[in-house]
Amino acid sequence: MPEYGSLFVCLMGMGTVFFGLICLIVLTMIMGKIVGGRAAPAAAAPVPAVTAPAAAEGNRQEIAAAVAAAVAEELGTGITGIRIVSMKKL
């Protein structure tokens, strides 16, 4: 059995990996065209009014308490040492 050099083994391994990745990309593109071609674009339906912000406003104190407890736990201090000035939705 012939002995292969480390450079040959390295290049063969990298070539196999890149060939496999290229095959995955091609298969993904083909499947995307097959599946994407069947789906008809849906008509834009009117969006109902969202009432979630009103519900979030009612739980604002509970959310602030949970955030203060988490910060106090992380800092290793008591919850009385934490003062939340403002909270914004990101």
N, C-alpha and C positions, 0 to 999 in steps of 0.2 A: 504494500500500500504506500503510495507516495506521500511524503510529508509536505504540507502546505505551509508557506510562510505566514507570519502574523499579518502582514499587510494584505495579502490575498484574502485571508479569512475576514479581516475587517471590511474590505471593499465588497466582498460577497454578501456579508451581513447587511451592510448599509444599502446595497443595491436591492436586496430582497425586501427590506423595509420600505424603501421608496417605491418600488414596484407595487407592493401591496397597497400603499397609500394612494397611489395614482389610480389603481383599480377601484378602490373605495370611492374616490372622488367621481370617477366616471359612472359607477353604478348609482351613486346618489343623484347625479345629474339626470341620468336616464329615468330613475324612479320618480324624480320630481316632475319631469315632463309628462310621464304617464299619469301620475295621480293628479297633477295640477291641470291637465287637460280635461279631465272628467268633471271637475268641480265647476259648476256654472256660477258666475258672480251673482250673489244674492242682491235683490233690490233693497235699497236703503229704506228701512222701516223707521217710522218716527220714534225717537227715543223718549221714553216716559220720564217724567220729572223724578229726579233722585232725591230721596228724603234722608239719605245717610248723614249729611252734615248736621242736620237738626238733632239726630240721635247722638252724634258724637259730642255736641255741645252739652248735652245733659250729663254725660259721663266725664266731663272735663276735670272735675275734682278727683274722681277715681283714677284717671290717667295720670294726673299730676302726682298723686300719692304713690302710685306704682313707680313712676320715674324717680321720685325722690328716694323711695326705698331701695331701688336698684343702684342709684348713685351712692347712697350712704353705705350700702353693702360693699360696693367696689372700693370705696375710699377707706372703709373700716371705721367710719365715724357713726355717731348717732343720727337718727333722722331729724332731730331738732336742729342740727348744725347745717342742714341743707335748706336753701331758700331758692325756690324757682321763681324767676322774674317773669319770663314769658316762654311760651311754647308755640312753635310754628310747625305746620305740616310741611314736610319736605317732599 
